[in-house]
Amino acid sequence: MSRRRLLLPCLLLAACLAVPMSGQAARTRYKTGVSDQVASSFLSPLYTGLGMSAARYITPYDVMVLSPADPDRVALDQWITNARKAGQDVLVSFEHSHTLGHERHIPNAAEYAKDIKLFMSAYPFVRSISPWNEANRCQRVVTGGLVVGQPICHKPKQAAVYYNTTVKTCKQLKRSCRIVALDVLDQNNVKPSVAYVKTFTKAARPFPKIWGIHNYSDTNRFSTKRTKALLAATRKGEVWLTETGGIVKFGHSFPFDPNRAARALGCMFTIAKSNSRIKRLYIYNFAAAQPDTDFDSGLVNLDGTARPGWNVVKARKARPCHK
């Protein structure tokens, strides 16, 4: 009888452990954060209400050689200050120079190393770094005098140079870094993105431990095939969805529709929990775009009120993708 009394609780415990994760437990598989360029976002009660624990910011690779009064320097410092006060684990992604006439410049390894060393010295507490944001994005749209799109979009080996240089720089500074080796955009046709990853991998040393995927096309077309293709191409290591989100407005393809964006966010959560390699999800973005901006994926309106997508993110509410 005593054996039976001991056996029954053990069997019940085993049965509980065998039940698949659901609800709050399932949410702990990956960390949810935001990719956002607006320092004041962290001051909003609606942001606090989302329970985010990680935040990502994009800045030019040469930001630290600019004057302390330069808008990029000021914006970076204010953003990092507010993010840290909000208890966020900060990830910084570098991209092309914002200096007029220098946007298409491709720095060599020595130049790149010099610039990111300045950043690491100024912000020694930032340990998560992405060497080059959306390295494979080629679109060249002039916005506010700046060229959007990366000058290395056809140069995966150059992206590997920046990753390799970041690894060496962290070692030289005796810094423990989490390096998102490659931030790659899925794009509607994912084949060029897959090819970019494969060429990058051949030149990357050591083999990356963390990959970054921006799977806007899958999320907003309610699909999973592009993310699956990039997961296969990266082969192993953690995957961070460093930019994704529900598009509220983008050109003619996505006319203004907050409800469609909210549905896309549900698909986003389904994708995030679909593979155990996915460890982080950064939603782009919290703040609404300005009226004259073509791209908007904000969780709140310009007046600070919540959009339908905010509720989806608050609940971490997954919904099926169609494909």
C-alpha positions in Angstrom: 0.0 0.0 0.0 2.8 2.4 0.8 4.4 1.8 -2.6 1.1 2.6 -4.3 0.8 5.8 -2.3 4.2 6.8 -3.6 3.6 5.6 -7.1 0.4 7.6 -7.7 1.9 11.1 -7.1 4.9 10.1 -9.3 2.6 9.0 -12.1 0.6 12.2 -11.8 3.8 14.3 -12.0 5.0 12.4 -15.0 1.7 13.0 -16.7 1.9 16.8 -16.0 5.4 17.0 -17.4 4.3 15.1 -20.6 1.7 17.7 -21.4 2.8 20.1 -24.2 3.6 23.7 -23.3 0.6 26.1 -23.5 -0.4 29.5 -22.3 2.2 31.5 -20.4 4.6 28.5 -20.3 4.8 28.4 -24.1 5.6 32.1 -24.2 8.9 31.5 -22.3 10.5 29.7 -25.3 11.6 33.0 -26.8 12.2 36.6 -25.5 9.9 39.2 -26.9 11.2 42.8 -27.6 10.9 45.7 -29.8 12.9 47.2 -32.6 12.2 50.9 -32.4 14.0 54.2 -33.2 12.1 56.5 -30.9 13.6 57.1 -27.5 10.3 58.4 -26.0 8.6 55.0 -26.7 10.0 53.7 -23.5 8.2 56.4 -21.5 4.7 55.4 -22.7 2.5 53.5 -20.3 1.4 51.4 -23.3 5.0 50.3 -23.8 5.4 49.4 -20.2 2.1 47.4 -20.4 3.5 45.1 -23.1 6.1 43.6 -20.7 9.0 43.8 -23.2 12.4 42.8 -22.0 14.6 43.5 -25.1 15.0 46.4 -27.5 16.9 47.0 -30.7 18.2 50.2 -32.3 19.8 50.8 -35.7 22.6 53.4 -36.1 25.3 54.1 -38.7 28.6 52.2 -38.2 30.5 55.5 -38.1 28.2 57.2 -35.5 30.9 57.7 -33.0 33.2 59.7 -35.3 30.4 62.3 -35.7 30.2 65.4 -33.5 28.6 64.9 -30.1 25.9 67.4 -31.3 25.1 65.4 -34.4 21.5 64.3 -34.5 22.5 60.6 -34.9 24.8 60.8 -31.9 22.2 62.6 -29.8 19.4 60.1 -30.8 21.6 57.1 -30.1 22.5 58.2 -26.6 19.0 59.2 -25.6 17.6 56.0 -26.9 20.1 53.8 -25.0 19.6 55.9 -21.9 15.8 55.4 -22.0 16.0 51.8 -22.9 18.3 51.0 -20.0 16.0 52.9 -17.6 13.2 50.7 -18.9 15.1 47.6 -18.1 15.7 46.5 -21.7 18.4 44.2 -22.9 19.9 46.4 -25.6 20.8 45.2 -29.1 22.5 47.7 -31.5 22.5 47.1 -35.2 24.9 49.0 -37.5 24.2 50.1 -41.0 25.6 52.4 -43.8 26.8 55.9 -43.0 24.3 58.7 -42.8 26.8 61.3 -43.8 25.8 63.1 -46.9 27.7 61.8 -49.9 29.1 58.9 -47.8 26.0 56.7 -47.7 27.3 54.2 -50.3 30.8 53.9 -48.8 31.9 50.4 -48.0 34.3 50.5 -45.1 37.2 48.0 -45.1 37.9 45.9 -42.0 40.4 48.3 -40.4 38.0 51.3 -40.8 35.0 49.3 -39.5 37.0 48.0 -36.5 38.1 51.5 -35.6 34.6 52.8 -35.6 33.0 50.0 -33.6 35.8 50.1 -31.0 34.8 53.7 -30.4 31.2 52.5 -29.9 32.1 49.7 -27.5 34.3 52.0 -25.5 31.5 54.5 -25.2 28.9 51.9 -24.3 30.7 49.0 -22.6 27.4 47.7 -21.2 26.0 47.0 -24.7 26.9 43.4 -25.3 24.5 42.4 -28.1 25.7 43.7 -31.5 24.6 43.2 -35.1 27.4 44.1 -37.5 25.2 45.2 -40.4 21.5 45.7 -40.6 19.6 44.1 -43.5 22.8 43.4 -45.4 21.0 42.0 -48.4 18.5 44.9 -48.9 19.1 46.7 -52.1 16.3 49.2 -52.4 17.5 52.7 -52.9 14.8 55.1 -51.9 15.8 58.7 -51.1 14.2 59.8 -47.8 15.1 63.0 -46.1 18.4 63.2 -48.0 19.5 59.7 -47.0 19.7 56.6 -49.2 17.8 53.7 -47.7 19.3 50.3 -48.6 22.6 48.7 -47.9 25.7 49.2 -50.2 26.7 45.6 -49.5 23.5 44.1 -50.7 25.3 42.1 -53.4 28.4 41.5 -51.3 27.8 38.7 -48.7 31.5 38.2 -48.3 31.8 41.8 -47.2 29.1 41.2 -44.6 31.2 38.3 -43.4 34.2 40.7 -43.1 32.2 42.8 -40.7 31.1 39.8 -38.7 34.6 38.4 -38.5 35.9 41.9 -37.5 33.3 42.2 -34.7 34.4 38.8 -33.3 38.0 39.9 -33.3 37.2 43.3 -31.8 35.3 41.7 -28.9 38.2 39.4 -28.2 40.7 42.3 -28.3 38.6 44.2 -25.8 38.1 41.1 -23.7 34.4 41.7 -24.1 31.8 38.9 -24.0 29.6 39.7 -27.0 26.4 38.2 -28.4 26.9 38.8 -32.1 24.0 38.6 -34.5 26.2 37.4 -37.4 23.9 38.4 -40.3 20.7 40.4 -40.4 18.9 39.2 -43.6 15.6 40.3 -45.0 13.4 37.5 -46.3 11.9 39.4 -49.3 9.0 38.2 -51.4 11.3 36.0 -53.4 13.4 34.3 -50.8 15.9 32.6 -53.1 18.4 35.5 -53.3 18.3 35.8 -49.5 19.1 32.1 -49.2 21.9 32.4 -51.6 23.3 35.4 -49.7 23.3 33.4 -46.4 25.1 30.4 -48.0 27.8 32.6 -49.5 28.2 34.5 -46.2 28.5 31.2 -44.3 31.5 30.2 -46.4 33.4 33.3 -45.3 32.2 33.6 -41.7 34.7 32.7 -39.0 33.8 31.2 -36.6 30.5 29.7 -37.6 27.8 32.0 -36.3 26.1 31.3 -33.0 23.2 33.8 -33.7 21.4 34.7 -36.9 19.0 37.5 -37.5 16.0 37.2 -39.8 13.6 39.9 -40.9 10.6 38.0 -42.0 8.2 40.7 -43.0 7.1 39.0 -46.2 6.1 35.8 -44.4 4.4 37.6 -41.5 2.4 40.0 -43.7 1.6 37.4 -46.4 0.5 35.0 -43.7 3.0 32.4 -44.8 5.9 30.4 -43.2 7.8 29.2 -46.3 10.4 32.0 -46.4 11.3 31.7 -42.7 11.6 27.9 -43.1 13.9 28.3 -46.1 16.2 30.7 -44.1 16.2 28.5 -41.1 17.4 25.7 -43.3 20.0 27.9 -44.9 21.5 29.0 -41.6 21.7 25.3 -40.5 22.3 25.7 -36.8 22.6 28.2 -34.0 20.1 30.5 -32.5 17.8 32.6 -34.7 16.6 36.0 -33.6 13.7 37.5 -35.6 15.4 40.9 -35.2 12.8 42.7 -37.3 9.2 41.6 -38.0 5.8 43.0 -37.5 2.4 43.8 -38.9 2.5 46.4 -41.7 -0.2 49.0 -41.2 0.8 50.9 -44.4 3.4 50.4 -47.1 3.0 51.8 -50.6 0.3 50.4 -52.9 0.8 46.8 -51.7 -0.4 47.5 -48.2 -2.9 50.3 -47.9 -3.6 51.7 -44.4 -5.3 48.9 -42.4 -4.6 48.4 -38.7 -6.8 45.4 -38.5 -4.9 43.5 -41.2 -1.7 44.4 -39.4 -3.1 42.9 -36.2 -3.9 39.7 -38.0 -0.4 39.6 -39.3 1.0 39.9 -35.8 -0.9 36.8 -34.9 0.8 34.9 -37.7 4.1 36.4 -36.4 3.7 34.8 -33.1 2.8 31.5 -34.7 6.1 31.6 -36.7 8.1 32.6 -33.6 7.0 29.5 -31.7 7.3 27.1 -34.7 11.0 26.3 -34.2 13.0 25.8 -31.1 16.0 27.6 -32.6 14.0 30.9 -32.5 15.1 32.5 -29.3 14.1 36.2 -29.7 11.4 38.2 -31.4 11.8 41.9 -32.0 8.6 43.6 -33.2 9.1 46.6 -35.5 7.9 48.9 -34.2 6.1 50.5 -31.2 5.8 54.1 -32.4 3.6 55.1 -35.3 5.2 56.5 -38.4 4.9 60.2 -39.3 2.2 61.1 -41.9 4.7 61.7 -44.6 6.4 58.4 -44.2 5.6 55.5 -46.6 6.2 52.7 -44.1 4.1 52.3 -40.9 4.0 49.2 -38.6 3.5 51.0 -35.3 1.5 49.4 -32.4 0.2 52.8 -31.4 -1.3 55.8 -33.3 0.4 59.2 -33.5 -1.7 60.5 -30.6 -0.4 57.6 -28.5 -3.6 55.5 -28.4 -3.4 51.8 -29.0 -4.0 50.1 -32.3 -5.6 46.7 -32.6 -2.1 45.2 -32.9 -1.2 46.4 -29.5 -3.8 44.1 -28.0 -2.5 41.1 -30.0 1.1 41.8 -28.7 -0.1 42.4 -25.2 -1.8 38.9 -25.2 1.0 37.3 -27.3 -1.9 36.0 -29.2 -0.9 33.6 -32.0 -3.2 32.9 -34.9 -2.8 30.5 -37.9 -0.9 31.6 -41.0 -2.8 30.7 -44.2 0.1 29.0 -46.0 
